[in-house]
């Protein structure tokens, strides 16, 4: 990390930007119309490079969930992303840049043919190759100049990276490659120019790129707040785009050396082999997606659901719920759970107040034991009256033996609320935040924490809008409660024991314990 005052950084960056614009403006002014067209085509090559570099790995990202046992097959082995996404990204970058190179050659060939300088056709072909190569190399300066301008304007702290990637190659090119006389014919770019120009940028940013890849791969395994709520390919798309950005940013100078060399086919072959090998390793399971050290997070919860109970005439529904925040189905896990009678699908939806399981597996096998009715929480309406033209509802909340609970309140119909224990208010009236129309309270206490609370609801006096009415029809719950009991029932213990070794029980701060009770009050109380 490089640290220096913002004022100094802004002054220094602005100085570099102005000098760069002055140099570019002078050179284009001296070059005239042909130079302006060449500059425009070289900028087009940058745009094409980015388009192709992003498109190819994104296609792979969409295809991976259908080709591999898991949608994200590189969690335990992040180096697989080099072959799965890095190779297509680099190939796409080269293809896009090469299209710009071909367009540049056509333009430069036409310019030299009209100039009638006495150069033979064979020499014209050679000169156009060399000039096009130089324009492609210099287009990298434009790319990083734009990045530096944007970073300086928005005061991005890491703008120094763009500064290094602009200044170091530009100085190397100026000292080793600059053609001071317009009469002098261009020469092929020297390898030493690339080496000298990229030493400082690579050293300064290589660690950041590796660290960024680790952070992204580590984040996508828990990107899904509601298990099953996001498409399986989303995490792959994020990783592929991030890798394409790194490839386009760092390989823009190197790729310019390949267009007139004989290494184009070798590069394409090597990248294709790398991609094919990575796909084979990932799809066959030779390189596993998860291991004992880097396991897939799986939640196993014994759920007792009383949200459908009315008047005590229906028994609570109890089942074992299996779900994962890591994208992908639970097909492979069920191979070891064959005798537990699990059924999976997107119809196995469970509202756990803090989040909703939109894809999971349920098993009713022996689920009616391991808990008692005395542990089921109670939401009881004590009073429902109109005071001063405003409706107020008082609800008693009894969490029974649980001292860890989560309460959700529907804000579409409720303006405000308070929560009190005995005569002490622990949630005061005032503005309350909401997410998707719900305000959520999480409570976790010690052994002697209270388990009985009084919830006072202040209804909205305004007429609900059409949107609110529709939401109320879709989710007609006024209050929903989840209580957690830190106890492993025999059914949960059996399922956890049978899980594959590359699975591990895992819960976030919003996740339930292994035994959870659900209850609710409806809007039409």
One Martini backbone bead per residue (centre of mass of N, CA, C, O) as a GRO file, in nm:
protein
  525
    1UNK     BB    1   0.097   0.036   0.021
    2UNK     BB    2   0.024   0.377  -0.066
    3UNK     BB    3   0.106   0.679   0.125
    4UNK     BB    4  -0.048   1.002   0.061
    5UNK     BB    5  -0.152   1.298   0.021
    6UNK     BB    6  -0.421   1.416  -0.148
    7UNK     BB    7  -0.307   1.684  -0.252
    8UNK     BB    8  -0.051   1.566  -0.377
    9UNK     BB    9  -0.189   1.362  -0.560
   10UNK     BB   10  -0.356   1.558  -0.729
   11UNK     BB   11  -0.121   1.726  -0.834
   12UNK     BB   12   0.042   1.494  -0.963
   13UNK     BB   13  -0.179   1.376  -1.145
   14UNK     BB   14  -0.244   1.635  -1.303
   15UNK     BB   15   0.036   1.663  -1.425
   16UNK     BB   16   0.036   1.395  -1.584
   17UNK     BB   17  -0.220   1.448  -1.747
   18UNK     BB   18  -0.130   1.709  -1.891
   19UNK     BB   19   0.123   1.591  -2.026
   20UNK     BB   20  -0.021   1.369  -2.184
   21UNK     BB   21  -0.212   1.552  -2.345
   22UNK     BB   22   0.013   1.720  -2.476
   23UNK     BB   23   0.158   1.491  -2.625
   24UNK     BB   24  -0.084   1.385  -2.784
   25UNK     BB   25  -0.166   1.651  -2.922
   26UNK     BB   26   0.102   1.704  -3.070
   27UNK     BB   27   0.126   1.436  -3.230
   28UNK     BB   28  -0.150   1.464  -3.379
   29UNK     BB   29  -0.095   1.739  -3.511
   30UNK     BB   30   0.157   1.642  -3.673
   31UNK     BB   31   0.009   1.389  -3.816
   32UNK     BB   32  -0.279   1.439  -3.859
   33UNK     BB   33  -0.526   1.262  -4.001
   34UNK     BB   34  -0.388   0.978  -3.990
   35UNK     BB   35  -0.337   0.990  -3.681
   36UNK     BB   36  -0.632   1.015  -3.592
   37UNK     BB   37  -0.725   0.746  -3.712
   38UNK     BB   38  -0.523   0.567  -3.562
   39UNK     BB   39  -0.619   0.647  -3.282
   40UNK     BB   40  -0.911   0.549  -3.313
   41UNK     BB   41  -0.842   0.250  -3.373
   42UNK     BB   42  -0.682   0.196  -3.112
   43UNK     BB   43  -0.927   0.250  -2.931
   44UNK     BB   44  -1.099   0.027  -3.057
   45UNK     BB   45  -0.914  -0.207  -2.966
   46UNK     BB   46  -0.975  -0.171  -2.667
   47UNK     BB   47  -1.278  -0.222  -2.679
   48UNK     BB   48  -1.260  -0.504  -2.809
   49UNK     BB   49  -1.092  -0.633  -2.591
   50UNK     BB   50  -1.304  -0.606  -2.365
   51UNK     BB   51  -1.538  -0.751  -2.497
   52UNK     BB   52  -1.403  -1.029  -2.553
   53UNK     BB   53  -1.284  -1.077  -2.264
   54UNK     BB   54  -1.571  -1.091  -2.130
   55UNK     BB   55  -1.745  -1.286  -2.304
   56UNK     BB   56  -1.601  -1.560  -2.291
   57UNK     BB   57  -1.606  -1.613  -1.974
   58UNK     BB   58  -1.915  -1.576  -1.947
   59UNK     BB   59  -1.991  -1.825  -2.105
   60UNK     BB   60  -1.852  -2.017  -1.910
   61UNK     BB   61  -2.015  -1.935  -1.658
   62UNK     BB   62  -2.290  -2.044  -1.771
   63UNK     BB   63  -2.183  -2.350  -1.825
   64UNK     BB   64  -2.072  -2.477  -1.559
   65UNK     BB   65  -2.339  -2.586  -1.412
   66UNK     BB   66  -2.367  -2.811  -1.660
   67UNK     BB   67  -2.057  -2.949  -1.635
   68UNK     BB   68  -2.063  -2.958  -1.321
   69UNK     BB   69  -2.133  -3.066  -1.003
   70UNK     BB   70  -2.063  -2.761  -0.949
   71UNK     BB   71  -2.096  -2.427  -1.008
   72UNK     BB   72  -1.831  -2.397  -0.804
   73UNK     BB   73  -1.527  -2.573  -0.877
   74UNK     BB   74  -1.292  -2.355  -0.721
   75UNK     BB   75  -1.283  -2.321  -0.409
   76UNK     BB   76  -1.039  -2.520  -0.325
   77UNK     BB   77  -0.914  -2.428  -0.631
   78UNK     BB   78  -0.841  -2.121  -0.753
   79UNK     BB   79  -0.641  -2.190  -0.994
   80UNK     BB   80  -0.868  -2.273  -1.201
   81UNK     BB   81  -0.935  -1.980  -1.303
   82UNK     BB   82  -0.711  -1.956  -1.508
   83UNK     BB   83  -0.837  -2.166  -1.712
   84UNK     BB   84  -1.147  -2.095  -1.709
   85UNK     BB   85  -1.099  -1.758  -1.740
   86UNK     BB   86  -0.815  -1.659  -1.826
   87UNK     BB   87  -0.791  -1.786  -2.107
   88UNK     BB   88  -1.044  -1.659  -2.244
   89UNK     BB   89  -0.965  -1.366  -2.178
   90UNK     BB   90  -0.695  -1.361  -2.336
   91UNK     BB   91  -0.809  -1.450  -2.606
   92UNK     BB   92  -1.015  -1.219  -2.634
   93UNK     BB   93  -0.811  -0.988  -2.619
   94UNK     BB   94  -0.653  -1.069  -2.872
   95UNK     BB   95  -0.882  -1.064  -3.076
   96UNK     BB   96  -0.968  -0.768  -3.038
   97UNK     BB   97  -0.684  -0.648  -3.097
   98UNK     BB   98  -0.646  -0.780  -3.382
   99UNK     BB   99  -0.870  -0.632  -3.523
  100UNK     BB  100  -0.740  -0.354  -3.484
  101UNK     BB  101  -0.477  -0.426  -3.632
  102UNK     BB  102  -0.604  -0.477  -3.911
  103UNK     BB  103  -0.729  -0.194  -3.943
  104UNK     BB  104  -0.462  -0.042  -3.924
  105UNK     BB  105  -0.323  -0.167  -4.169
  106UNK     BB  106  -0.520  -0.065  -4.381
  107UNK     BB  107  -0.480   0.233  -4.328
  108UNK     BB  108  -0.165   0.248  -4.358
  109UNK     BB  109  -0.151   0.133  -4.644
  110UNK     BB  110  -0.314   0.362  -4.774
  111UNK     BB  111  -0.126   0.593  -4.690
  112UNK     BB  112   0.140   0.485  -4.827
  113UNK     BB  113   0.027   0.460  -5.116
  114UNK     BB  114  -0.041   0.776  -5.145
  115UNK     BB  115   0.244   0.906  -5.079
  116UNK     BB  116   0.485   0.831  -5.269
  117UNK     BB  117   0.795   0.743  -5.137
  118UNK     BB  118   0.931   0.478  -5.286
  119UNK     BB  119   0.817   0.234  -5.156
  120UNK     BB  120   0.793  -0.080  -5.150
  121UNK     BB  121   0.552  -0.313  -5.102
  122UNK     BB  122   0.716  -0.480  -4.895
  123UNK     BB  123   0.783  -0.234  -4.713
  124UNK     BB  124   0.496  -0.147  -4.653
  125UNK     BB  125   0.415  -0.400  -4.500
  126UNK     BB  126   0.632  -0.371  -4.279
  127UNK     BB  127   0.560  -0.083  -4.179
  128UNK     BB  128   0.264  -0.136  -4.100
  129UNK     BB  129   0.324  -0.343  -3.884
  130UNK     BB  130   0.501  -0.158  -3.701
  131UNK     BB  131   0.298   0.073  -3.661
  132UNK     BB  132   0.066  -0.095  -3.547
  133UNK     BB  133   0.219  -0.198  -3.303
  134UNK     BB  134   0.264   0.084  -3.174
  135UNK     BB  135  -0.031   0.168  -3.149
  136UNK     BB  136  -0.114  -0.063  -2.964
  137UNK     BB  137   0.081   0.004  -2.737
  138UNK     BB  138  -0.022   0.307  -2.696
  139UNK     BB  139  -0.314   0.234  -2.608
  140UNK     BB  140  -0.237   0.175  -2.312
  141UNK     BB  141  -0.207   0.470  -2.231
  142UNK     BB  142  -0.503   0.546  -2.267
  143UNK     BB  143  -0.626   0.355  -2.065
  144UNK     BB  144  -0.461   0.464  -1.811
  145UNK     BB  145  -0.542   0.759  -1.839
  146UNK     BB  146  -0.841   0.721  -1.788
  147UNK     BB  147  -0.807   0.588  -1.510
  148UNK     BB  148  -0.664   0.833  -1.380
  149UNK     BB  149  -0.884   1.042  -1.422
  150UNK     BB  150  -1.108   0.895  -1.267
  151UNK     BB  151  -0.955   0.851  -0.998
  152UNK     BB  152  -0.907   1.156  -0.944
  153UNK     BB  153  -1.199   1.261  -0.957
  154UNK     BB  154  -1.303   1.027  -0.734
  155UNK     BB  155  -1.081   0.969  -0.520
  156UNK     BB  156  -0.907   0.715  -0.555
  157UNK     BB  157  -0.674   0.547  -0.366
  158UNK     BB  158  -0.562   0.351  -0.624
  159UNK     BB  159  -0.440   0.551  -0.852
  160UNK     BB  160  -0.136   0.472  -0.848
  161UNK     BB  161  -0.160   0.233  -1.041
  162UNK     BB  162  -0.222   0.393  -1.297
  163UNK     BB  163   0.034   0.562  -1.285
  164UNK     BB  164   0.239   0.330  -1.318
  165UNK     BB  165   0.109   0.205  -1.586
  166UNK     BB  166   0.179   0.472  -1.743
  167UNK     BB  167   0.474   0.578  -1.683
  168UNK     BB  168   0.669   0.340  -1.717
  169UNK     BB  169   0.609   0.259  -2.019
  170UNK     BB  170   0.646   0.547  -2.133
  171UNK     BB  171   0.945   0.581  -2.063
  172UNK     BB  172   1.049   0.330  -2.208
  173UNK     BB  173   0.948   0.416  -2.487
  174UNK     BB  174   1.089   0.696  -2.504
  175UNK     BB  175   1.391   0.587  -2.471
  176UNK     BB  176   1.375   0.313  -2.679
  177UNK     BB  177   1.141   0.397  -2.931
  178UNK     BB  178   1.153   0.672  -3.022
  179UNK     BB  179   1.075   0.874  -3.312
  180UNK     BB  180   1.230   1.176  -3.392
  181UNK     BB  181   1.195   1.112  -3.702
  182UNK     BB  182   0.977   1.100  -3.974
  183UNK     BB  183   1.183   0.955  -4.174
  184UNK     BB  184   1.210   0.736  -3.988
  185UNK     BB  185   1.181   0.411  -3.961
  186UNK     BB  186   1.033   0.170  -3.809
  187UNK     BB  187   1.070  -0.056  -3.542
  188UNK     BB  188   1.083  -0.313  -3.359
  189UNK     BB  189   0.997  -0.402  -3.066
  190UNK     BB  190   1.146  -0.430  -2.767
  191UNK     BB  191   1.177  -0.636  -2.500
  192UNK     BB  192   1.310  -0.436  -2.299
  193UNK     BB  193   1.071  -0.242  -2.287
  194UNK     BB  194   0.878  -0.432  -2.143
  195UNK     BB  195   1.049  -0.500  -1.897
  196UNK     BB  196   1.103  -0.211  -1.792
  197UNK     BB  197   0.796  -0.114  -1.791
  198UNK     BB  198   0.680  -0.374  -1.594
  199UNK     BB  199   0.818  -0.397  -1.322
  200UNK     BB  200   0.669  -0.191  -1.140
  201UNK     BB  201   0.370  -0.274  -1.190
  202UNK     BB  202   0.390  -0.573  -1.106
  203UNK     BB  203   0.504  -0.534  -0.818
  204UNK     BB  204   0.262  -0.337  -0.717
  205UNK     BB  205  -0.005  -0.543  -0.827
  206UNK     BB  206   0.007  -0.854  -0.790
  207UNK     BB  207  -0.096  -0.889  -0.498
  208UNK     BB  208  -0.373  -0.755  -0.545
  209UNK     BB  209  -0.483  -0.958  -0.753
  210UNK     BB  210  -0.468  -1.211  -0.576
  211UNK     BB  211  -0.636  -1.102  -0.341
  212UNK     BB  212  -0.893  -1.045  -0.502
  213UNK     BB  213  -0.949  -1.337  -0.586
  214UNK     BB  214  -0.981  -1.452  -0.299
  215UNK     BB  215  -1.215  -1.269  -0.208
  216UNK     BB  216  -1.420  -1.343  -0.427
  217UNK     BB  217  -1.427  -1.651  -0.385
  218UNK     BB  218  -1.501  -1.625  -0.075
  219UNK     BB  219  -1.779  -1.464  -0.127
  220UNK     BB  220  -1.957  -1.648  -0.323
  221UNK     BB  221  -2.027  -1.876  -0.103
  222UNK     BB  222  -2.212  -1.618   0.050
  223UNK     BB  223  -2.403  -1.443  -0.149
  224UNK     BB  224  -2.663  -1.596  -0.056
  225UNK     BB  225  -2.905  -1.494   0.152
  226UNK     BB  226  -3.114  -1.675  -0.010
  227UNK     BB  227  -3.134  -1.985  -0.053
  228UNK     BB  228  -3.186  -2.001  -0.404
  229UNK     BB  229  -3.225  -1.686  -0.505
  230UNK     BB  230  -2.984  -1.732  -0.698
  231UNK     BB  231  -2.814  -1.788  -0.957
  232UNK     BB  232  -2.557  -2.011  -1.023
  233UNK     BB  233  -2.388  -1.807  -1.229
  234UNK     BB  234  -2.317  -1.542  -1.077
  235UNK     BB  235  -2.040  -1.600  -0.948
  236UNK     BB  236  -1.893  -1.659  -1.216
  237UNK     BB  237  -1.935  -1.382  -1.344
  238UNK     BB  238  -1.779  -1.218  -1.139
  239UNK     BB  239  -1.506  -1.362  -1.175
  240UNK     BB  240  -1.475  -1.328  -1.484
  241UNK     BB  241  -1.478  -1.018  -1.490
  242UNK     BB  242  -1.240  -0.971  -1.300
  243UNK     BB  243  -1.031  -1.120  -1.476
  244UNK     BB  244  -1.071  -0.952  -1.734
  245UNK     BB  245  -0.977  -0.687  -1.610
  246UNK     BB  246  -0.690  -0.779  -1.544
  247UNK     BB  247  -0.607  -0.862  -1.829
  248UNK     BB  248  -0.656  -0.591  -1.979
  249UNK     BB  249  -0.471  -0.417  -1.791
  250UNK     BB  250  -0.189  -0.605  -1.808
  251UNK     BB  251  -0.184  -0.715  -2.136
  252UNK     BB  252  -0.177  -0.474  -2.339
  253UNK     BB  253   0.135  -0.472  -2.399
  254UNK     BB  254   0.206  -0.769  -2.462
  255UNK     BB  255   0.008  -0.826  -2.707
  256UNK     BB  256   0.152  -0.631  -2.917
  257UNK     BB  257   0.394  -0.850  -2.979
  258UNK     BB  258   0.218  -1.087  -3.140
  259UNK     BB  259   0.096  -0.997  -3.423
  260UNK     BB  260   0.398  -1.024  -3.593
  261UNK     BB  261   0.432  -1.295  -3.498
  262UNK     BB  262   0.453  -1.665  -3.469
  263UNK     BB  263   0.263  -1.690  -3.181
  264UNK     BB  264  -0.044  -1.713  -3.224
  265UNK     BB  265  -0.096  -2.019  -3.238
  266UNK     BB  266   0.042  -2.092  -2.975
  267UNK     BB  267  -0.137  -1.926  -2.792
  268UNK     BB  268  -0.408  -2.059  -2.869
  269UNK     BB  269  -0.323  -2.348  -2.790
  270UNK     BB  270  -0.250  -2.302  -2.492
  271UNK     BB  271  -0.523  -2.184  -2.403
  272UNK     BB  272  -0.695  -2.428  -2.489
  273UNK     BB  273  -0.552  -2.638  -2.313
  274UNK     BB  274  -0.600  -2.500  -2.042
  275UNK     BB  275  -0.907  -2.503  -2.059
  276UNK     BB  276  -0.955  -2.807  -2.110
  277UNK     BB  277  -0.813  -2.910  -1.853
  278UNK     BB  278  -0.989  -2.759  -1.647
  279UNK     BB  279  -1.258  -2.880  -1.731
  280UNK     BB  280  -1.181  -3.175  -1.682
  281UNK     BB  281  -1.111  -3.149  -1.379
  282UNK     BB  282  -1.389  -3.030  -1.287
  283UNK     BB  283  -1.603  -3.234  -1.418
  284UNK     BB  284  -1.466  -3.509  -1.299
  285UNK     BB  285  -1.336  -3.453  -0.994
  286UNK     BB  286  -1.028  -3.457  -0.960
  287UNK     BB  287  -1.087  -3.161  -0.878
  288UNK     BB  288  -1.229  -3.059  -0.611
  289UNK     BB  289  -1.452  -2.826  -0.485
  290UNK     BB  290  -1.433  -2.987  -0.209
  291UNK     BB  291  -1.306  -3.015   0.125
  292UNK     BB  292  -1.217  -3.049   0.448
  293UNK     BB  293  -1.082  -2.758   0.451
  294UNK     BB  294  -1.290  -2.676   0.202
  295UNK     BB  295  -1.605  -2.651   0.279
  296UNK     BB  296  -1.940  -2.697   0.265
  297UNK     BB  297  -2.206  -2.515   0.359
  298UNK     BB  298  -2.441  -2.657   0.601
  299UNK     BB  299  -2.782  -2.672   0.698
  300UNK     BB  300  -2.929  -2.826   0.997
  301UNK     BB  301  -3.285  -2.819   1.066
  302UNK     BB  302  -3.526  -2.831   1.317
  303UNK     BB  303  -3.858  -2.775   1.223
  304UNK     BB  304  -4.128  -2.584   1.383
  305UNK     BB  305  -4.446  -2.519   1.234
  306UNK     BB  306  -4.720  -2.270   1.330
  307UNK     BB  307  -4.835  -2.073   1.099
  308UNK     BB  308  -5.098  -2.280   1.028
  309UNK     BB  309  -5.225  -2.242   1.304
  310UNK     BB  310  -5.578  -2.267   1.417
  311UNK     BB  311  -5.701  -2.302   1.730
  312UNK     BB  312  -5.548  -2.591   1.767
  313UNK     BB  313  -5.645  -2.804   1.522
  314UNK     BB  314  -5.342  -2.814   1.428
  315UNK     BB  315  -5.061  -2.957   1.382
  316UNK     BB  316  -4.751  -2.918   1.382
  317UNK     BB  317  -4.489  -2.870   1.158
  318UNK     BB  318  -4.230  -3.115   1.107
  319UNK     BB  319  -3.878  -3.083   1.002
  320UNK     BB  320  -3.598  -3.138   0.799
  321UNK     BB  321  -3.361  -2.891   0.712
  322UNK     BB  322  -3.179  -2.846   0.398
  323UNK     BB  323  -2.910  -2.604   0.348
  324UNK     BB  324  -2.733  -2.352   0.133
  325UNK     BB  325  -2.528  -2.067   0.058
  326UNK     BB  326  -2.414  -2.226  -0.157
  327UNK     BB  327  -2.423  -2.260  -0.468
  328UNK     BB  328  -2.651  -2.506  -0.536
  329UNK     BB  329  -2.729  -2.814  -0.519
  330UNK     BB  330  -2.799  -3.132  -0.315
  331UNK     BB  331  -2.733  -3.396  -0.474
  332UNK     BB  332  -2.457  -3.504  -0.356
  333UNK     BB  333  -2.550  -3.524  -0.057
  334UNK     BB  334  -2.788  -3.738  -0.102
  335UNK     BB  335  -2.619  -3.992  -0.145
  336UNK     BB  336  -2.564  -4.012   0.185
  337UNK     BB  337  -2.905  -3.960   0.233
  338UNK     BB  338  -3.101  -4.194   0.130
  339UNK     BB  339  -3.252  -4.281   0.422
  340UNK     BB  340  -3.396  -3.978   0.490
  341UNK     BB  341  -3.620  -3.871   0.290
  342UNK     BB  342  -3.548  -3.649   0.083
  343UNK     BB  343  -3.679  -3.339  -0.049
  344UNK     BB  344  -3.631  -3.136  -0.339
  345UNK     BB  345  -3.671  -2.774  -0.392
  346UNK     BB  346  -3.847  -2.465  -0.462
  347UNK     BB  347  -4.099  -2.561  -0.270
  348UNK     BB  348  -3.895  -2.560  -0.011
  349UNK     BB  349  -4.012  -2.318   0.175
  350UNK     BB  350  -3.849  -2.105   0.431
  351UNK     BB  351  -3.936  -1.879   0.687
  352UNK     BB  352  -3.667  -1.732   0.901
  353UNK     BB  353  -3.703  -1.405   0.886
  354UNK     BB  354  -3.398  -1.329   0.803
  355UNK     BB  355  -3.470  -1.555   0.590
  356UNK     BB  356  -3.512  -1.743   0.276
  357UNK     BB  357  -3.575  -2.062   0.169
  358UNK     BB  358  -3.575  -2.140  -0.187
  359UNK     BB  359  -3.371  -2.387  -0.147
  360UNK     BB  360  -3.438  -2.731  -0.046
  361UNK     BB  361  -3.465  -2.985   0.214
  362UNK     BB  362  -3.697  -3.242   0.316
  363UNK     BB  363  -3.781  -3.424   0.631
  364UNK     BB  364  -4.025  -3.642   0.810
  365UNK     BB  365  -3.844  -3.833   0.957
  366UNK     BB  366  -3.900  -3.843   1.286
  367UNK     BB  367  -3.990  -3.522   1.347
  368UNK     BB  368  -4.196  -3.548   1.607
  369UNK     BB  369  -3.935  -3.568   1.760
  370UNK     BB  370  -3.730  -3.376   2.004
  371UNK     BB  371  -3.996  -3.227   2.098
  372UNK     BB  372  -4.222  -2.987   2.253
  373UNK     BB  373  -4.504  -2.799   2.317
  374UNK     BB  374  -4.365  -2.621   2.546
  375UNK     BB  375  -4.165  -2.481   2.313
  376UNK     BB  376  -4.382  -2.326   2.183
  377UNK     BB  377  -4.447  -2.035   2.078
  378UNK     BB  378  -4.629  -1.723   2.168
  379UNK     BB  379  -4.897  -1.535   2.007
  380UNK     BB  380  -5.094  -1.284   2.182
  381UNK     BB  381  -5.389  -1.110   2.179
  382UNK     BB  382  -5.487  -0.869   2.416
  383UNK     BB  383  -5.535  -0.608   2.223
  384UNK     BB  384  -5.787  -0.418   2.007
  385UNK     BB  385  -5.774  -0.070   1.939
  386UNK     BB  386  -5.914   0.269   1.936
  387UNK     BB  387  -5.699   0.562   1.972
  388UNK     BB  388  -5.752   0.860   1.847
  389UNK     BB  389  -5.795   0.710   1.551
  390UNK     BB  390  -5.591   0.479   1.641
  391UNK     BB  391  -5.454   0.175   1.598
  392UNK     BB  392  -5.409  -0.079   1.860
  393UNK     BB  393  -5.178  -0.353   1.935
  394UNK     BB  394  -5.150  -0.612   2.179
  395UNK     BB  395  -4.868  -0.835   2.219
  396UNK     BB  396  -4.782  -1.142   2.340
  397UNK     BB  397  -4.451  -1.277   2.411
  398UNK     BB  398  -4.354  -1.632   2.411
  399UNK     BB  399  -4.037  -1.815   2.408
  400UNK     BB  400  -3.990  -1.980   2.647
  401UNK     BB  401  -3.675  -2.141   2.639
  402UNK     BB  402  -3.589  -1.904   2.463
  403UNK     BB  403  -3.295  -1.659   2.417
  404UNK     BB  404  -3.325  -1.681   2.091
  405UNK     BB  405  -3.460  -1.433   1.872
  406UNK     BB  406  -3.694  -1.349   1.593
  407UNK     BB  407  -3.855  -1.045   1.477
  408UNK     BB  408  -4.122  -0.973   1.247
  409UNK     BB  409  -4.242  -0.660   1.095
  410UNK     BB  410  -4.500  -0.523   0.917
  411UNK     BB  411  -4.464  -0.203   0.754
  412UNK     BB  412  -4.721  -0.166   0.574
  413UNK     BB  413  -4.928  -0.151   0.847
  414UNK     BB  414  -4.691  -0.028   1.029
  415UNK     BB  415  -4.560   0.252   1.184
  416UNK     BB  416  -4.525   0.142   1.488
  417UNK     BB  417  -4.332   0.031   1.788
  418UNK     BB  418  -4.312  -0.167   2.094
  419UNK     BB  419  -4.089  -0.301   2.354
  420UNK     BB  420  -4.157  -0.488   2.660
  421UNK     BB  421  -4.046  -0.544   3.005
  422UNK     BB  422  -4.285  -0.505   3.177
  423UNK     BB  423  -4.205  -0.155   3.226
  424UNK     BB  424  -3.972  -0.187   3.016
  425UNK     BB  425  -3.838  -0.030   2.740
  426UNK     BB  426  -3.642  -0.171   2.464
  427UNK     BB  427  -3.839  -0.037   2.242
  428UNK     BB  428  -3.874   0.258   2.098
  429UNK     BB  429  -4.016   0.505   1.961
  430UNK     BB  430  -3.978   0.540   1.602
  431UNK     BB  431  -3.779   0.511   1.356
  432UNK     BB  432  -3.788   0.240   1.117
  433UNK     BB  433  -3.649   0.007   0.955
  434UNK     BB  434  -3.637  -0.163   0.622
  435UNK     BB  435  -3.682  -0.490   0.452
  436UNK     BB  436  -3.909  -0.569   0.237
  437UNK     BB  437  -4.127  -0.453   0.466
  438UNK     BB  438  -3.926  -0.533   0.713
  439UNK     BB  439  -3.878  -0.555   1.062
  440UNK     BB  440  -3.591  -0.663   1.252
  441UNK     BB  441  -3.548  -0.860   1.552
  442UNK     BB  442  -3.266  -0.935   1.757
  443UNK     BB  443  -3.221  -1.188   2.019
  444UNK     BB  444  -2.961  -1.233   2.285
  445UNK     BB  445  -2.927  -1.422   2.578
  446UNK     BB  446  -2.906  -1.550   2.869
  447UNK     BB  447  -3.014  -1.768   3.104
  448UNK     BB  448  -3.184  -1.510   3.257
  449UNK     BB  449  -3.356  -1.425   3.039
  450UNK     BB  450  -3.619  -1.309   2.903
  451UNK     BB  451  -3.947  -1.455   2.758
  452UNK     BB  452  -4.136  -1.201   2.810
  453UNK     BB  453  -4.339  -0.989   2.600
  454UNK     BB  454  -4.444  -0.658   2.478
  455UNK     BB  455  -4.634  -0.577   2.187
  456UNK     BB  456  -4.679  -0.259   2.023
  457UNK     BB  457  -4.909  -0.161   1.770
  458UNK     BB  458  -4.904   0.097   1.512
  459UNK     BB  459  -5.112   0.182   1.287
  460UNK     BB  460  -5.190   0.279   0.984
  461UNK     BB  461  -5.392   0.557   0.874
  462UNK     BB  462  -5.345   0.506   0.596
  463UNK     BB  463  -5.401   0.404   0.291
  464UNK     BB  464  -5.328   0.151   0.114
  465UNK     BB  465  -5.166   0.072  -0.142
  466UNK     BB  466  -5.148  -0.129  -0.408
  467UNK     BB  467  -4.876  -0.247  -0.332
  468UNK     BB  468  -4.943  -0.318  -0.037
  469UNK     BB  469  -5.186  -0.496  -0.101
  470UNK     BB  470  -5.030  -0.704  -0.262
  471UNK     BB  471  -4.829  -0.781  -0.040
  472UNK     BB  472  -5.045  -0.871   0.162
  473UNK     BB  473  -5.146  -1.102  -0.022
  474UNK     BB  474  -4.871  -1.253  -0.040
  475UNK     BB  475  -4.803  -1.156   0.283
  476UNK     BB  476  -5.032  -1.215   0.554
  477UNK     BB  477  -4.823  -1.101   0.767
  478UNK     BB  478  -4.752  -0.926   1.066
  479UNK     BB  479  -4.612  -1.148   1.254
  480UNK     BB  480  -4.286  -1.300   1.307
  481UNK     BB  481  -4.144  -1.601   1.470
  482UNK     BB  482  -3.814  -1.703   1.594
  483UNK     BB  483  -3.697  -1.981   1.778
  484UNK     BB  484  -3.400  -2.086   1.951
  485UNK     BB  485  -3.244  -2.409   2.007
  486UNK     BB  486  -2.952  -2.549   2.165
  487UNK     BB  487  -3.031  -2.845   2.007
  488UNK     BB  488  -2.968  -3.183   1.925
  489UNK     BB  489  -3.136  -3.386   1.752
  490UNK     BB  490  -3.141  -3.705   1.646
  491UNK     BB  491  -3.195  -3.634   1.348
  492UNK     BB  492  -2.968  -3.428   1.308
  493UNK     BB  493  -2.733  -3.608   1.395
  494UNK     BB  494  -2.771  -3.817   1.168
  495UNK     BB  495  -2.731  -3.625   0.928
  496UNK     BB  496  -2.453  -3.509   1.002
  497UNK     BB  497  -2.305  -3.786   1.003
  498UNK     BB  498  -2.377  -3.843   0.682
  499UNK     BB  499  -2.221  -3.635   0.577
  500UNK     BB  500  -1.993  -3.536   0.397
  501UNK     BB  501  -1.662  -3.436   0.449
  502UNK     BB  502  -1.716  -3.168   0.253
  503UNK     BB  503  -1.903  -3.098   0.494
  504UNK     BB  504  -2.036  -2.818   0.699
  505UNK     BB  505  -2.156  -2.676   0.960
  506UNK     BB  506  -2.320  -2.349   0.911
  507UNK     BB  507  -2.348  -2.018   1.074
  508UNK     BB  508  -2.481  -1.727   1.102
  509UNK     BB  509  -2.615  -1.473   1.287
  510UNK     BB  510  -2.902  -1.537   1.123
  511UNK     BB  511  -2.901  -1.822   1.200
  512UNK     BB  512  -3.015  -2.102   1.313
  513UNK     BB  513  -3.047  -2.340   1.502
  514UNK     BB  514  -3.110  -2.687   1.520
  515UNK     BB  515  -3.368  -2.555   1.671
  516UNK     BB  516  -3.684  -2.439   1.530
  517UNK     BB  517  -3.942  -2.195   1.581
  518UNK     BB  518  -4.260  -2.118   1.420
  519UNK     BB  519  -4.450  -1.809   1.414
  520UNK     BB  520  -4.775  -1.624   1.369
  521UNK     BB  521  -4.942  -1.328   1.253
  522UNK     BB  522  -5.210  -1.200   1.103
  523UNK     BB  523  -5.366  -0.932   0.963
  524UNK     BB  524  -5.663  -1.066   1.040
  525UNK     BB  525  -5.708  -1.010   1.373
   0.00000   0.00000   0.00000
